[in-house]
Amino acid sequence: MQIIPAIDIIDGRCVRLTEGDFDRKTVYDADPADMAKRFADAGLSRLHLVDLDGAKAGRVTNWAVLESVVAAADLEVDFGGGVKTEDEVRRIIDAGAAFVTVGSIAVKNEPLLLEWFGRFGADRFLLGADVRNERISIGGWLEDTSIDIFDFLERFTGHGVRQVFCTDVSKDGRMEGPSIDLYLRILERFPQVGLIASGGVSSMDDLEALRTLGCSGAILGKAIYEQHISLSELTAFSS
């Protein structure tokens, strides 16, 4: 299972939200590029980079952070947050990101997303399935929909998506453990999908449980920033 540290960005700085609430954010002193380099130096190979300003505004905002992170660290970066246009997709790829993270566009404009799949390849996209009570949430978790997570995944795996990260918004930032039951049901129904767990990871035991479950990756942020899990522990787990 791949360990994927997260860097969430507001105003160019590393932050973590609690349950996706922009009014309940913790701002960390670390510069995103410096933090990314620390992850790379620790032997980690991938990074989940989220433009929260962009997710809220509906357009990518933190271009300079993406460029500085890619330049600073030898990491396979997935980047997203408010991606709405083909120009943004192309610019993200040209900046050196390995994957473009998409979520809201899959709900708001599925035909456009399928055009991008045809133009760039579905394997260049990481589909985000953020859920609250097993219903998809979009727009930086500010907008809840009535779309069932399983119907959502059924639709897009049919379009060639093979890599999905699923965040249970109710767990995110709470340090109370991941949504094991939800992930188990997703993996049972979609065994062909590389499922990346996100939200709630607070200990090495959580990571071991996700690996045992069969998740292909786990995204974690607050557990690292608040030193519940050390980078040396993550390095050993990944080796």
Buried (B, 14 or more C-beta within 10 A) or exposed (E): BBBBBBBBBBEEBBBBBBBBEBEEBEEBEBBBBBBBBBBBEBBBEBBBBBBBBBBBBBBBBBBEBBBBBBEBBEBBBBBBBBBBBEEBBBBBBEBBBBBBBBBBBBBBEEEBBBEBBEEBEBEBBBBBBBBBEBBBBBBBBEEBBEBEBBEBBEEBBEBEBBBBBBBBBBBBBBBEBBBBEBBBBBBEEBEEBBBBBBBBBBBBEBBEBBBEBBBBBBBBBBBBBEEBBEBEBBBEBBE
